[in-house]
Amino acid sequence: MKYLKKVFIWVILISIILIIFVMRQDDVIMELYDEECHIKIDNKEITILNNREERLDTYILKEKIRGYSIGDIDGDRLDELILLTKGRMNRWGKEIVILKLGQKIEEIYREDFSKLKPWKVALGDIDGDGKSEVSIGVYKKTQFHDVMAKRPFIYSYEGHRLVPKWKGSRLSKPFTDYVFYDIDEDEMDEIISIEVLENKEKIVNTYKWEGFGFQGFLESKSFIDIRDLKVIDGCVYVQIKEKGDTYIGELKIKDNNLIIERVNIR
């Protein structure tokens, strides 16, 4: 009986270890950022690898990574990695950390944004000047909208710091997520957002930068549900739910209308 009990305990322990290992493997992300190198993002660790999978440099954070985005924010044609670290409660993020990527990793900026309850970081060149703005998705009230809500604050990276460019009150409707993408190929990225209507259905909306704020551009028809907004290999995808049907759709502009076209990918 004691033997069986020991075997049972060992089976449970091994199962827990395997689950932790699998979960950890799922957290590993590989990103190609130039022709010669790629980075591995693993929990708290950033590693640069060359084409022969040789480690060039490693950077270790104190906190886990909640979100990240890669792009050129200072116009030097070298990419930066912008990280949002997890806060203690894990619902909101804590710090924005910016790393210069090359053969070595160099931290060039760090600031605590926890008071703004950050939940997302994203990059987009909204004015077409060749430098990506940094957007931090926050959850807070503003001067002109005294309600706790998700908001996409926009910053420029100037003088080795993040300078507010747009801290508008909100988008036109409550939204669940957003990305930046040049949907109309005018060399300026638009905000693309999933928004919630009063009847709880959802639409995809788009906004253009007009020099002082964002102007509504095109919006899709409504669906029962829209989620999983992603930019993959130069295309924007969402998951659509209609009556009795769920599928992946690609966002496109046709005849000056924003449509979501069913595609055969998973």
Number of C-alpha atoms within 10 A of each C-alpha: 6 7 8 9 10 11 12 12 12 12 12 12 12 12 12 12 12 12 12 12 12 11 11 12 12 10 13 13 12 15 12 14 18 13 8 12 20 19 22 17 18 18 18 14 16 22 19 25 20 17 10 8 10 11 15 15 17 14 15 12 12 9 17 19 23 22 16 18 17 20 23 21 25 18 13 9 11 14 18 22 21 23 23 28 29 22 20 12 8 12 12 21 30 25 19 22 19 22 20 20 23 18 14 13 18 15 13 12 15 16 12 14 18 18 12 17 18 29 24 23 23 23 24 25 23 26 17 14 11 17 20 25 27 26 24 23 21 23 20 17 16 15 8 9 12 10 12 11 15 21 26 27 21 22 19 20 19 11 8 10 14 17 14 15 17 17 15 17 19 17 19 12 14 17 21 16 19 22 22 24 22 20 21 13 9 9 15 20 24 27 23 24 22 24 24 20 13 8 7 12 14 24 21 26 23 23 21 19 19 10 11 9 12 18 16 14 16 17 18 18 13 17 17 15 18 24 17 14 21 16 14 8 6 9 13 20 22 21 18 23 16 12 8 5 7 14 16 19 20 20 19 18 14 9 7 10 13 20 18 21 15 16 11 8 9 6
